[in-house]
Amino acid sequence: MIVGAVCMSHSPLMERNRAEPETEVRFNAALEKAQKFAAELEPDLTVVFHPDHVNGFFYKLLPAFCVGIEAQSVGDFGTVAGKLDIPQNRAMDCAEHVLAEGVDTAISYRMEVDHGAVQPVELLSAERSLARMIPIFINCAIAPRPGFARVRALGEAVGKWAASCPERILIIGSGGLSHDPPIPSLDTAPPPVRQRLIEGGAMGHDQRMTRQNSVVGEGAKIVDGTSKLLPLNPEWDNMLLDAFKAGNTSVLDDMSDADLTATGGRGGHEVRAWAAALAALGPDYTSDVLFYETIGEWLTGMGIMTARPA
């Protein structure tokens, strides 16, 4: 059975760029509420809809969706590295059910996930471990991306499966809201970077530190107004939060990818994870927005929403 859902932004910069003290106090208070919410539901299993930041999925072969049967965390930005605790029989059963519902998903016995999948689980596990999980990747970073109708169909299929399970299942939607992270582009990347974007492969320590430091630096630039990235967009973020709270997960169906990028930034596409998570609850869920602020130091519009099925 599904006991509830938490949708939240992730940011690799929380522990590296300090936000204004009052902002951090408000965020941490909301996070504590989300932690209590998750713990009080007493989940046995967590399903995480998440993006990837070209750390585990690459241009060589890029599915729209992928269910992790076995997976490793790459441990970027201070998240815990290593094998995830995935019940393989449950994960395969989930994938088979999704396919039977007419939604094409890949599976992986060698999935690699980054902070986009792991950070929310770590942050929400303060009072009860949520580490027994099934990661479900949604391609949000690289065009062509799945449309929102297909994302909702994925969420609905996972929701039907979860509703039939004996475990108490918590759904997490990780990503968004508006942000424009400096993800390298295949069209403009120098040859070594382009090669890795296509072929993948383990990133060396120096490579990872260079990439992470460039992201950290962008947070400071956004605050002082020197960043060339798209600005955060609180109007768009609040429109989405209002729509999701009202049960409208189809709010972005008619928005083109190009318009979404121009409005919410390249990272704005990660709201697909929220749409899938909320769709899994069914049409009559109830929800609360615990937090929303634009936090330039963290490079994103930070939001936290909790929800329960009808």
C-alpha positions in Angstrom: 0.0 0.0 0.0 1.0 3.6 -0.6 1.2 5.5 2.7 2.3 8.9 1.4 4.7 10.9 -0.7 7.4 13.6 -0.3 8.4 15.8 -3.2 11.4 18.0 -2.7 14.1 19.8 -4.5 17.7 18.6 -4.1 20.8 20.7 -4.1 24.4 19.5 -3.9 25.4 22.9 -2.5 23.6 22.7 0.9 26.8 21.8 2.8 29.1 23.9 0.6 27.5 27.3 0.2 25.9 28.7 3.3 22.5 30.4 2.7 21.3 33.3 4.8 21.0 32.0 8.4 17.3 32.9 8.6 16.7 31.0 5.4 18.5 27.9 6.6 16.5 28.0 9.9 13.2 28.0 7.9 14.4 25.3 5.6 15.6 23.1 8.4 12.3 23.5 10.3 10.4 22.4 7.2 12.8 19.5 6.6 12.2 18.4 10.2 8.4 18.3 9.5 9.0 16.2 6.4 11.2 13.9 8.3 8.5 13.4 11.0 5.9 13.0 8.3 7.9 10.2 6.7 8.7 8.5 10.0 5.1 8.6 11.2 4.0 6.8 8.1 6.2 3.8 9.1 7.2 2.9 5.5 8.9 -0.5 4.8 10.0 0.5 1.3 10.7 3.7 -0.6 10.2 4.3 -4.3 12.3 7.2 -5.6 11.5 8.9 -8.9 14.7 10.8 -9.7 16.7 12.4 -12.5 20.4 12.0 -13.3 23.0 14.7 -14.0 24.9 12.7 -16.6 26.6 10.6 -14.0 24.9 7.3 -14.6 23.0 7.6 -17.9 24.7 8.8 -21.1 24.0 9.5 -24.8 25.3 6.1 -25.8 22.0 4.5 -24.7 19.5 6.7 -22.9 16.1 5.3 -21.8 13.2 7.5 -20.9 12.6 5.5 -17.8 14.6 2.8 -16.0 13.9 0.7 -12.8 17.0 -0.1 -10.8 17.1 -3.8 -9.9 20.7 -3.4 -8.6 22.2 0.1 -8.3 25.2 1.9 -6.9 25.5 5.5 -5.6 28.4 7.3 -7.2 28.8 9.4 -4.0 28.9 12.8 -5.6 28.7 16.0 -3.5 29.2 14.1 -0.2 26.4 11.6 -0.6 27.1 8.1 0.6 28.7 5.9 -2.1 28.1 2.2 -2.5 25.4 -0.4 -3.2 21.8 0.6 -2.6 19.5 -1.6 -0.6 17.1 -2.7 -3.3 14.8 -5.7 -2.9 15.4 -7.2 -6.3 12.2 -9.3 -6.5 10.1 -6.3 -5.6 11.9 -4.1 -8.1 11.5 -6.6 -10.9 7.8 -7.1 -10.0 7.4 -3.3 -10.2 9.0 -3.1 -13.7 6.9 -6.0 -15.0 3.7 -4.4 -13.8 4.7 -1.0 -15.4 5.3 -2.8 -18.7 2.0 -4.7 -18.4 0.3 -1.3 -17.9 1.6 -0.2 -21.3 4.5 2.0 -20.1 7.8 1.1 -21.6 10.6 1.1 -19.0 14.1 -0.3 -19.1 15.6 -2.2 -16.2 19.2 -2.1 -14.9 21.3 -4.4 -12.9 24.2 -1.9 -13.0 22.4 1.4 -12.5 24.5 4.2 -11.2 22.7 7.0 -9.4 23.9 10.4 -8.1 22.7 12.9 -5.5 19.5 13.3 -7.4 18.3 9.9 -6.1 20.3 9.6 -2.9 20.2 13.1 -1.2 16.4 13.2 -0.5 16.6 9.7 1.0 19.4 10.7 3.3 17.8 14.0 4.3 14.5 12.4 5.1 15.9 9.4 7.1 16.7 11.3 10.3 14.0 9.6 12.3 13.5 6.4 10.3 15.7 4.9 7.6 14.3 5.0 4.1 17.3 3.3 2.6 15.4 0.1 1.5 14.4 1.5 -1.9 13.6 1.1 -5.5 15.1 3.9 -7.7 13.2 4.8 -10.9 15.1 7.0 -13.2 13.3 9.6 -15.4 15.3 11.2 -18.2 15.1 14.9 -17.3 18.5 16.2 -18.4 19.0 15.2 -22.1 16.6 15.8 -25.0 14.5 14.2 -26.2 12.7 13.8 -22.9 9.5 11.9 -22.1 6.4 14.1 -22.2 4.5 14.8 -19.0 1.6 12.6 -20.1 4.0 9.6 -20.3 5.6 10.6 -17.0 2.2 10.6 -15.3 1.4 7.2 -16.9 4.6 5.9 -15.4 3.6 7.3 -12.0 0.1 5.9 -12.2 1.4 2.4 -13.2 3.9 2.4 -10.3 1.0 3.6 -8.0 -1.2 0.7 -9.1 1.6 -1.7 -8.4 2.4 -0.2 -5.0 -1.2 -0.2 -3.9 -1.3 -3.9 -4.3 1.9 -4.5 -2.3 1.8 -5.7 1.3 4.6 -3.3 2.2 4.0 0.3 3.4 5.5 2.3 0.5 6.6 5.9 0.6 7.0 7.7 -2.7 9.7 10.3 -3.2 9.8 12.8 -6.1 13.3 14.3 -6.3 14.2 17.4 -8.3 13.4 20.9 -9.5 12.1 23.4 -9.1 13.5 26.2 -11.3 17.3 26.0 -11.7 19.8 26.1 -14.5 22.8 23.9 -13.5 25.9 24.0 -15.6 25.5 20.6 -17.2 27.9 20.2 -20.2 26.3 20.3 -23.6 27.1 17.7 -26.3 27.2 20.4 -28.9 29.7 22.6 -27.2 31.7 20.2 -25.0 35.5 19.7 -25.8 36.3 16.3 -27.3 37.3 14.6 -24.0 34.1 15.8 -22.2 32.0 14.9 -25.3 33.4 11.4 -25.3 32.4 10.9 -21.7 28.9 12.3 -22.2 28.4 9.6 -24.9 30.3 6.7 -23.5 30.1 7.3 -19.8 32.7 5.6 -17.5 34.0 6.3 -14.1 35.0 9.9 -13.4 38.4 10.3 -11.8 38.7 12.2 -8.5 40.3 15.3 -10.2 37.6 15.3 -12.9 34.8 15.1 -10.3 36.3 17.8 -8.1 36.7 20.1 -11.1 33.0 19.6 -12.1 31.8 20.0 -8.5 33.8 23.1 -7.9 32.3 24.7 -11.0 28.8 24.1 -9.6 29.8 25.5 -6.2 31.1 28.6 -7.8 27.9 29.2 -9.8 26.0 29.5 -6.5 28.1 32.4 -5.4 27.8 34.0 -8.8 24.0 33.8 -8.7 24.0 35.6 -5.4 26.2 38.4 -6.6 24.5 38.7 -10.0 27.4 37.7 -12.2 26.2 34.3 -13.2 25.4 33.7 -16.9 22.9 30.9 -16.0 19.2 31.6 -16.1 17.9 33.2 -12.9 15.6 31.3 -10.6 11.9 31.8 -11.3 9.7 32.1 -8.2 6.6 33.0 -10.2 6.9 29.7 -12.2 7.8 27.7 -9.1 4.8 29.0 -7.2 2.5 28.4 -10.1 3.6 24.8 -10.1 3.3 24.3 -6.4 -0.2 25.8 -6.5 -1.2 23.5 -9.4 0.3 20.4 -7.7 -1.4 21.2 -4.4 -4.7 21.5 -6.3 -4.2 18.0 -7.8 -3.3 19.3 -11.3 -0.3 17.2 -12.4 -1.1 18.0 -16.1 -0.2 21.7 -15.7 2.8 21.4 -18.0 1.3 19.1 -20.6 1.1 21.9 -23.3 4.5 23.5 -22.5 7.2 22.7 -25.0 10.6 21.6 -23.8 12.2 24.7 -25.2 9.7 26.9 -23.3 10.2 25.0 -20.1 14.0 25.4 -20.4 13.6 29.1 -21.0 11.2 29.5 -18.1 12.5 27.0 -15.4 16.1 26.4 -16.6 17.6 23.2 -17.6 17.0 21.8 -14.2 13.4 22.7 -14.3 12.7 19.6 -16.3 13.2 17.6 -13.0 9.7 18.5 -12.0 8.8 15.4 -14.0 9.8 13.5 -10.8 7.2 15.4 -8.8 4.5 14.7 -11.5 5.3 11.0 -11.4 5.3 10.8 -7.6 2.0 12.7 -7.3 0.4 10.7 -10.1 1.3 7.5 -8.2 -1.0 8.6 -5.4 -4.1 8.8 -7.6 -6.3 11.8 -8.5 -7.6 12.7 -5.1 -4.5 13.1 -3.0 -4.2 15.8 -0.3 -1.0 17.8 0.1 0.8 20.5 2.0 3.6 22.8 0.9 6.0 22.9 3.8 8.6 25.2 2.2 9.4 27.3 -0.8 12.1 29.9 -1.3 14.6 30.7 -4.0 18.0 30.0 -2.6 20.7 31.3 -4.9 23.5 29.9 -2.9 22.0 26.5 -3.4 21.4 27.2 -7.1 17.7 26.3 -7.0 14.2 27.1 -6.1 13.9 24.9 -3.0 10.5 23.3 -2.3 9.2 20.6 0.0 5.7 19.1 -0.4 4.1 16.2 1.5 1.1 14.3 0.3 -1.2 11.5 1.1 -3.5 9.3 -1.1 -7.2 9.6 -0.7 
